[in-house]
Amino acid sequence: MALPLSYVGVLDDFALRYDDGAIRNTEDLNRHLILATLFSDPLLINDGYLLSHATIQDALMNPDSSPLKALVECGYIKILSRNDGDLGGLAKWMADVGISSAQDRLQDEYFRERYQPLLRAWTERLRSPAYNPFRGWPNIQMTEVFKAVSRDALSVLMSHDDEHGTELAEFRKRLSDTSARRTDWEDIGLALRQAGQLSEPTFLALMKTANEAYQYSWGCALARDLGSVRVLTRMPKHLARFEVSELTISDTPRKPIQVAIPDVAFAVKSVNGKWKRLADVVTTGSELNILKHDFLDSLRAYYGSEDGDSENVERCGKEYTVALSQHFGNPRGLNVVFDLTFVGASTLAGGMAAGPVGLIAGAALGVTGVAASHLGGPKLLWRLSAPSPKKWLIDRNLSAPPESVSAFLIKKTVASQYTEGVPAFRS
């Protein structure tokens, strides 16, 4: 069965502008890519990021500085393309349909003389039958999907912010007179803030709500086309109902398990610059790729069954760590205690809030391993369900930081409610 693709929403320029879990520089990018390669599923990026994100441009112009190019070429990173994979002609395509940022790019001398020629040359390389880097753009009007998703997200925000209800009501009133695109959210928010009708905290809450809705809109569209997809973005505050439970944890809480795995120091210091070797880890059928998934599967089996074998997890973790150490030439590892703990099960941060798109308490609970701090955050976040949630909640009602990045599977039945009947992108 094909692994789910994780849509990389943390490269979004809007998320960057409002400090909403976004990648800021090459160090951030490399950390995400290295840790995803070692511990997570394949990635899917929007072709527009290749034009709009300065860090992506730097990574492609200087491939020795980042694994991005190598991971695209080995097939681990897929590019969502709206113009049949013509990266060199993307800016013109976007400019021709009225996207102002692309029009600005075409006026930039560095882009025209240096970066666009590189994209043209790379397009020719990637179009060889030896590669398979592109996925088709969702054939759906994304603005309409966002409008529906963001409407529900705003309703949840308003239902839990009585203090700023008047400000939010005025914002919603003005938004109703527009197409309700994300840019409309921003324009109205900026205007109200400038006029003193919107406080700074409320403005930022609205912008982060818009970003959350935008990322999950992509999850809706991609779930329709791909079936199994994740969204790599800031942990949701309003839209956790989109996330499917990946397994049911056993009724008897499992003891935390200590496993020797590579830590961040290993990943960043030892892997840095060895991008071809990093790509080998996710090459289909390679020994390292098999060991990686054996380890992750053993963790799921341990927490998903009372009969799960802790010795099997320890063995798989050791085999994977030893193989990585030999592959990258550094024996460093770290004993990490894996413990699954509930993430804000009764809080807005956990998506358990009441409201039109809230969850019923106990229906689906977010959990994460305490090893997340060693793994860089999001890569071992799973959305699980529990047969006896009250018992678990008494002992383990712990919250993850609200800025945590998650990569949960999208629940297709919920996502389809926002895509059914929406017009096609291409008529």
QUIJOBEL-V328025 format. One record per backbone hydrogen bond with DSSP energy under -0.5 kcal/mol. NH is the residue of the N-H (numbers start at 1). CO is the residue of the C=O. Records with the same first field share a line. If there is no record, write none. Layout:
# QUIJOBEL-V328025
NH = CO, CO
This chain:
# QUIJOBEL-V328025
5 = 228
6 = 42
7 = 5, 230
8 = 44
9 = 7, 232
10 = 232
11 = 8
12 = 9
16 = 12
17 = 13
18 = 14
19 = 16
20 = 15
23 = 10
29 = 25
30 = 26
31 = 27
32 = 28
33 = 29
34 = 30
35 = 31
36 = 32
37 = 33
38 = 34
39 = 35
40 = 36
43 = 76
44 = 6
45 = 78
47 = 80
49 = 46
50 = 47
51 = 48
52 = 48
53 = 49
54 = 52
57 = 53
58 = 54
59 = 55
60 = 56
61 = 57
62 = 58
63 = 60
65 = 62
66 = 63
71 = 67
72 = 68
73 = 69
74 = 70
75 = 72
76 = 71
77 = 71
78 = 43, 76
79 = 133
80 = 45, 78
81 = 79, 135
86 = 83
87 = 85
88 = 119
90 = 87
93 = 89
94 = 90
95 = 91
96 = 92
97 = 93, 94
98 = 95
99 = 94
100 = 98
102 = 99
103 = 99
104 = 100
105 = 101
106 = 102
107 = 103, 104
108 = 105
109 = 107
112 = 108
113 = 109
114 = 110
115 = 110
116 = 111
118 = 114
119 = 115
120 = 116
121 = 117
122 = 118
123 = 119
124 = 120
125 = 121
126 = 122
127 = 123
128 = 125
131 = 128
135 = 79
137 = 81
140 = 138
141 = 423
142 = 140
144 = 141
145 = 141
146 = 142
147 = 143
148 = 144
149 = 145
150 = 146
151 = 147
152 = 148
153 = 149
154 = 150
155 = 151
156 = 152
157 = 153
158 = 154
159 = 155
160 = 156, 157
161 = 158
164 = 161
165 = 162
168 = 164
169 = 165
170 = 166
171 = 167
172 = 168
173 = 169
174 = 170
175 = 171
176 = 172
177 = 174
178 = 175
185 = 181
186 = 182
187 = 183
188 = 184
189 = 185
190 = 186
191 = 187
192 = 188
193 = 189
194 = 190
195 = 191
196 = 193
197 = 192
198 = 192
203 = 199
204 = 200
205 = 201
206 = 202
207 = 203
208 = 204
209 = 205
210 = 206
211 = 207
212 = 208
213 = 209
214 = 210
215 = 211
216 = 212
217 = 213
218 = 214
219 = 215
220 = 216
221 = 217
222 = 218
223 = 219
224 = 220
225 = 221
226 = 222
227 = 222, 223
228 = 226
229 = 227
230 = 5
231 = 408
232 = 7
233 = 231, 406
235 = 404
242 = 239
243 = 240
244 = 409
246 = 383
247 = 383
249 = 247, 385
250 = 303
253 = 251
257 = 338
259 = 257, 336
261 = 259, 334
267 = 263
268 = 264
269 = 265
270 = 265, 266
271 = 266, 267
272 = 268
274 = 271
275 = 273
278 = 274
279 = 275
280 = 276
281 = 277, 278
282 = 278, 279
283 = 280
286 = 283
290 = 286
291 = 287
292 = 288
293 = 289
294 = 290
295 = 291
296 = 292
297 = 293
298 = 294
299 = 295
300 = 296
301 = 297
302 = 298
303 = 299
304 = 300
305 = 301, 302
308 = 305
310 = 308
313 = 309
314 = 310
315 = 311
316 = 312
317 = 313
318 = 314
319 = 315
320 = 316
321 = 317
322 = 318
323 = 319
324 = 320
325 = 321
326 = 322
327 = 323
328 = 324
329 = 325
330 = 325
334 = 261
336 = 259, 334
338 = 257, 336
339 = 337
341 = 339, 368
342 = 396
343 = 366
344 = 342, 398
347 = 344
350 = 344, 347
351 = 348
352 = 347
358 = 355
359 = 351
363 = 360
365 = 384
367 = 382
368 = 341
370 = 339
372 = 369
373 = 370
374 = 371
375 = 371
376 = 372
377 = 372
378 = 376
380 = 377
381 = 378
382 = 367
384 = 365, 382
385 = 247
387 = 249
389 = 386
391 = 388
392 = 388
393 = 389
394 = 390
395 = 391
396 = 392
397 = 393
398 = 342, 396
404 = 401
406 = 233
408 = 231
410 = 229
411 = 242
412 = 410
414 = 411
415 = 411
416 = 412
417 = 414
418 = 415
419 = 415, 416
420 = 416
422 = 419
427 = 425
